[in-house]
Amino acid sequence: MDDSFAPGIGHRLDAWANRDLNVGAIVALSPDLSKVANLLGVSQDVVRQVLHSWGPGRFDAELFMDGKAFRPDGKSASTLIPPAFGLAGVNLRTYTGWGSVTYWNAFVATLEMHGKGTFFDPRLDDANQFPVAARAGFSNVRSDPDLITPKLADLHLYQLAIPAPRPPAGSFDHDAADRGKDLFNGQARCATCHVPPLFTEPGWNMHTPQEIGIDGFQADRAPDHRYRTTPLEGLFTHAKGGFYHDGRFPTLGDVVDHYDGFFALHLSDQQKRDLVEYLKSL
Ligand code: HEC
């Protein structure tokens, strides 16, 4: 990738959301998917179909908990891969909460990648919400030897130390962004949830689907049935694939239009453009 996309961090794009990598297509190449098929109680062909339905930059961590591959409208139940930078000070790590950075590292290493680790979360015993996880005993996994737990502390510190990258010079209009900042903190009320400089709430940073005006499908696949307020720094790195957990809003302008309608903000077109320039500056 062109250096200009990563000022100050050279060629490394540590923790950027990979929106090109097609994880599902890669996993589907595996000659033997019988473990996954048995876990989900379906054929390997069905597993491959589901993996191919994700597309680039997407993953479905909850599939292995609840066995749901598609939303009621038939679209993939997968979500966009989120960035892993800029999480110091942020309480919950994923779009739908679940836990902190280290919670999610243990979850992914043990329950998703099936490394040899320890994982404990009795919320996964709820057989109505998480039939696959409850059947498989994911709420209490023990391994001998445990190769994951000794690595969690270093991984946690390392990950929290990765700051969000700054947008490249010239990638946004400074004057418009200044005006957008005032709107963000004032008239448009964005900062009530996206509290600067974290751009999420200190505390329990979760909201019901009704509070942000969207459906609850993905929220209901997580223990708290809510969406987490996304920290907004480094938005410019992951415009590809869209915004919100499932990419339902192709551009930042579409996100602003959604809030303008849902909260009846009555922003003018100029104000909406200013707000978008501010978002691009974060
Ligand atoms: C009631 C709390 C709340 C308010 C007010 C709010 N947001 Fe959000 N915001 C959220 C939540 C929760 C999400 C996560 C939604 C999802 O992923 O489905 C989110 C997601 C976003 C995203 C998508 C980030 C990404 O990486 O996908 C953007 C951009 C955003 N908000 C900007 C704004 C702007 C601009 C305003 C003001 C007009 C605003 N928000 C007002 C709670 C709020």
Residues whose N, C-alpha, C, O or C-beta is under 5 A from the ligand:
A	BS01	HEC	Y95 A188 R189 C190 C193 H207 E211 I212 Y227 R228 T229 T230 G242 F243 Y244 H245 V255 Y259
